[in-house]
Amino acid sequence: MDYSDIYVQRIYSLCKQRGISINKLAIMSGVRQSSIDNIVSGRTKNPGVKNIHKIAIAFNMTLAEFLDFDELNNFSFDDNDEEE
């Protein structure tokens, strides 16, 4: 699993928990719909801290809270063949 797949799963999981759609997330976060679509489809592998921070705020979370979950915390860059 890629690093980007992990935070995409986080976005989907939080949307499901809160009963909001990806479209609603775009509205709530102020991140353009096309940017959100590119993130969740995997076309954007590195969305940048600003967009991730806006998404976290839309979930009423700090950036630290958004990024603090087991799958990401246990990710090993050494095991990932992804290019920087």
C-alpha positions as CSV (number, residue, x, y, z in Angstrom):
1,M,0.0,0.0,0.0
2,D,1.3,3.5,-0.9
3,Y,1.6,6.3,1.5
4,S,-1.0,8.2,-0.4
5,D,-3.4,5.3,-0.3
6,I,-3.2,5.5,3.5
7,Y,-4.5,9.1,3.8
8,V,-7.1,8.5,1.1
9,Q,-8.5,5.6,3.2
10,R,-8.4,8.0,6.2
11,I,-10.5,10.6,4.3
12,Y,-13.0,8.0,3.2
13,S,-13.2,6.5,6.7
14,L,-13.8,9.9,8.3
15,C,-16.4,10.8,5.6
16,K,-18.2,7.6,6.3
17,Q,-18.1,8.0,10.1
18,R,-19.5,11.5,9.8
19,G,-22.0,10.8,7.1
20,I,-20.6,13.2,4.5
21,S,-19.8,12.8,0.9
22,I,-16.6,13.7,-0.8
23,N,-18.4,16.6,-2.5
24,K,-19.6,17.9,0.9
25,L,-16.0,17.6,2.2
26,A,-14.8,19.8,-0.7
27,I,-17.4,22.4,0.3
28,M,-16.7,22.2,4.0
29,S,-12.9,22.3,3.6
30,G,-12.7,25.0,0.9
31,V,-10.5,22.7,-1.2
32,R,-11.6,22.7,-4.8
33,Q,-13.7,19.7,-5.8
34,S,-11.2,18.8,-8.6
35,S,-8.4,18.8,-6.0
36,I,-10.3,16.5,-3.7
37,D,-11.2,14.2,-6.6
38,N,-7.6,14.1,-7.6
39,I,-6.5,13.2,-4.1
40,V,-9.0,10.4,-3.5
41,S,-8.6,9.0,-7.0
42,G,-4.8,8.8,-6.5
43,R,-3.9,11.2,-9.3
44,T,-2.4,13.5,-6.7
45,K,0.0,11.5,-4.6
46,N,1.3,14.5,-2.6
47,P,-1.6,17.0,-1.9
48,G,0.5,19.3,0.3
49,V,0.1,20.2,3.9
50,K,-2.2,23.2,3.2
51,N,-4.9,21.0,1.5
52,I,-4.6,18.2,4.1
53,H,-4.8,20.8,6.9
54,K,-8.0,22.3,5.3
55,I,-9.4,18.8,5.1
56,A,-8.6,18.1,8.8
57,I,-10.3,21.3,9.8
58,A,-13.4,20.3,7.9
59,F,-13.4,17.2,10.0
60,N,-13.1,19.4,13.1
61,M,-9.6,18.0,13.7
62,T,-6.2,19.4,14.1
63,L,-3.7,18.4,11.4
64,A,-1.9,16.3,14.1
65,E,-5.2,14.5,15.0
66,F,-6.0,13.8,11.3
67,L,-2.5,12.3,10.8
68,D,-2.5,10.3,14.0
69,F,-3.8,6.9,13.2
70,D,-2.3,3.4,13.2
71,E,-2.0,2.8,9.5
72,L,0.0,5.9,9.0
73,N,2.0,5.6,12.3
74,N,3.0,2.1,11.3
75,F,4.0,3.0,7.7
76,S,7.6,2.2,6.9
77,F,9.3,4.3,4.2
78,D,12.1,1.7,4.1
79,D,9.6,-0.9,2.9
80,N,8.0,1.4,0.3
81,D,9.4,1.5,-3.3
82,E,7.7,4.8,-4.0
83,E,9.9,7.5,-5.5
84,E,10.2,10.8,-3.7
